[in-house]
């Protein structure tokens, strides 16, 4: 059994889905591990991870709109306002999605469906430098 770990840096442009599937695939292919389990973990409380369709950009736009409506900015009942009007909604959105995920690895590649991509979901309005820890275990 072998293990590989890497920190993937993702620069966001603000709110939205930022795909990093290709970087994950390169990491897995370069590891020499053919069968195993890949864990991804985002090290932030106002961003999350999702596996989502990567063929039609309207999916990403609709998801962003859905979360904007679900957890809007400037709600009068928010107490946490220290970092701006988008901060508390970002924490809510992050808590409703995932900060970690597991993806099987077979034949030296992440097992993803035809239209599936791996995305960092940025919930803050301004650009951020995010880190995703990728840990692969297998043989």
C-alpha positions as CSV (number, residue, x, y, z in Angstrom):
1,X,0.0,0.0,0.0
2,X,1.3,3.4,-1.0
3,X,0.2,7.0,-0.2
4,X,0.7,10.3,-2.0
5,X,-0.3,13.7,-0.7
6,X,-0.4,17.0,-2.5
7,X,-1.7,20.5,-1.8
8,X,-3.5,21.9,-4.9
9,X,-3.6,25.7,-5.0
10,X,-6.6,27.2,-6.6
11,X,-6.9,31.0,-7.3
12,X,-10.6,32.0,-7.6
13,X,-12.0,35.0,-9.3
14,X,-14.8,35.3,-6.8
15,X,-18.1,33.4,-6.4
16,X,-18.7,30.4,-8.6
17,X,-17.5,27.0,-9.5
18,X,-13.8,26.6,-10.3
19,X,-13.0,23.3,-12.0
20,X,-9.8,21.5,-11.1
21,X,-10.5,18.0,-12.5
22,X,-7.4,18.1,-14.8
23,X,-5.0,18.8,-11.9
24,X,-6.5,15.9,-9.9
25,X,-6.2,13.5,-12.9
26,X,-2.6,14.5,-13.4
27,X,-1.8,13.9,-9.7
28,X,-3.4,10.5,-9.8
29,X,-1.8,9.4,-13.1
30,X,1.6,10.6,-11.9
31,X,1.4,8.7,-8.6
32,X,1.7,5.3,-10.1
33,X,-1.2,4.1,-8.0
34,X,-3.7,2.1,-10.1
35,X,-6.3,1.1,-7.5
36,X,-7.2,3.1,-4.5
37,X,-9.1,5.9,-2.9
38,X,-8.6,9.7,-3.3
39,X,-9.7,12.1,-0.6
40,X,-10.0,15.8,-1.3
41,X,-10.3,18.3,1.5
42,X,-10.6,22.1,1.2
43,X,-8.9,24.0,4.0
44,X,-11.4,26.8,4.3
45,X,-14.8,27.6,5.9
46,X,-16.2,29.7,3.1
47,X,-15.5,27.5,0.2
48,X,-16.5,23.9,-0.6
49,X,-16.1,21.0,-3.0
50,X,-18.6,19.6,-5.4
51,X,-18.7,17.0,-8.2
52,X,-21.0,18.4,-10.8
53,X,-21.7,18.5,-14.5
54,X,-18.9,20.1,-16.5
55,X,-20.4,20.1,-20.0
56,X,-23.0,22.9,-19.7
57,X,-21.9,26.1,-18.0
58,X,-25.6,26.9,-17.2
59,X,-25.4,24.2,-14.5
60,X,-22.8,26.2,-12.6
61,X,-24.7,29.4,-13.1
62,X,-27.9,27.9,-11.9
63,X,-26.2,26.4,-8.8
64,X,-24.7,29.8,-8.0
65,X,-28.1,31.4,-8.3
66,X,-29.8,28.7,-6.1
67,X,-27.3,29.3,-3.3
68,X,-27.6,33.1,-3.7
69,X,-31.3,32.7,-3.1
70,X,-30.9,30.1,-0.3
71,X,-28.4,32.2,1.7
72,X,-28.6,35.8,0.6
73,X,-26.4,38.6,1.7
74,X,-27.4,41.3,4.2
75,X,-30.0,39.3,6.2
76,X,-30.8,41.4,9.2
77,X,-30.6,38.4,11.5
78,X,-26.9,37.6,10.7
79,X,-24.8,38.3,13.7
80,X,-21.4,37.4,12.1
81,X,-20.6,40.5,9.9
82,X,-16.9,41.1,10.7
83,X,-15.6,40.2,7.2
84,X,-18.3,41.8,5.0
85,X,-21.8,41.0,3.8
86,X,-20.8,37.9,1.9
87,X,-19.1,36.2,4.8
88,X,-21.9,34.6,6.8
89,X,-23.8,33.5,3.6
90,X,-20.5,31.9,2.5
91,X,-20.3,29.9,5.8
92,X,-23.9,28.8,5.4
93,X,-23.3,27.6,1.8
94,X,-20.2,25.8,2.8
95,X,-22.0,24.0,5.6
96,X,-24.7,22.8,3.1
97,X,-22.2,21.4,0.7
98,X,-19.0,19.4,1.4
99,X,-15.5,20.3,2.5
100,X,-14.2,16.8,1.7
101,X,-15.0,14.0,-0.7
102,X,-13.8,10.6,-1.6
103,X,-13.3,9.4,-5.1
104,X,-12.4,5.8,-6.1
105,X,-9.3,5.3,-8.3
106,X,-9.3,2.5,-10.9
107,X,-6.8,1.8,-13.7
108,X,-4.8,4.8,-12.6
109,X,-7.6,7.4,-12.9
110,X,-10.2,8.9,-10.7
111,X,-13.6,7.1,-11.3
112,X,-15.8,9.9,-12.6
113,X,-18.8,9.8,-14.9
114,X,-18.7,11.1,-18.4
115,X,-20.0,14.6,-17.5
116,X,-18.6,14.9,-14.0
117,X,-16.0,17.4,-13.0
118,X,-14.4,18.3,-9.7
119,X,-15.0,21.9,-8.6
120,X,-14.0,24.2,-5.8
121,X,-17.2,26.2,-5.0
122,X,-16.1,29.7,-4.0
123,X,-18.7,31.3,-1.8
124,X,-17.0,34.7,-1.3
125,X,-17.3,37.7,-3.7
126,X,-13.7,38.6,-3.9
127,X,-10.9,36.5,-5.4
128,X,-9.2,34.1,-2.9
129,X,-6.2,31.8,-2.9
130,X,-7.6,28.4,-1.8
131,X,-5.9,25.1,-0.9
132,X,-7.2,21.6,-1.5
133,X,-5.4,18.8,0.1
134,X,-5.4,15.7,-2.0
135,X,-4.5,12.3,-0.4
136,X,-4.3,9.2,-2.4
137,X,-3.9,5.7,-0.9
138,X,-3.7,2.5,-2.9
139,X,-1.5,0.2,-4.8
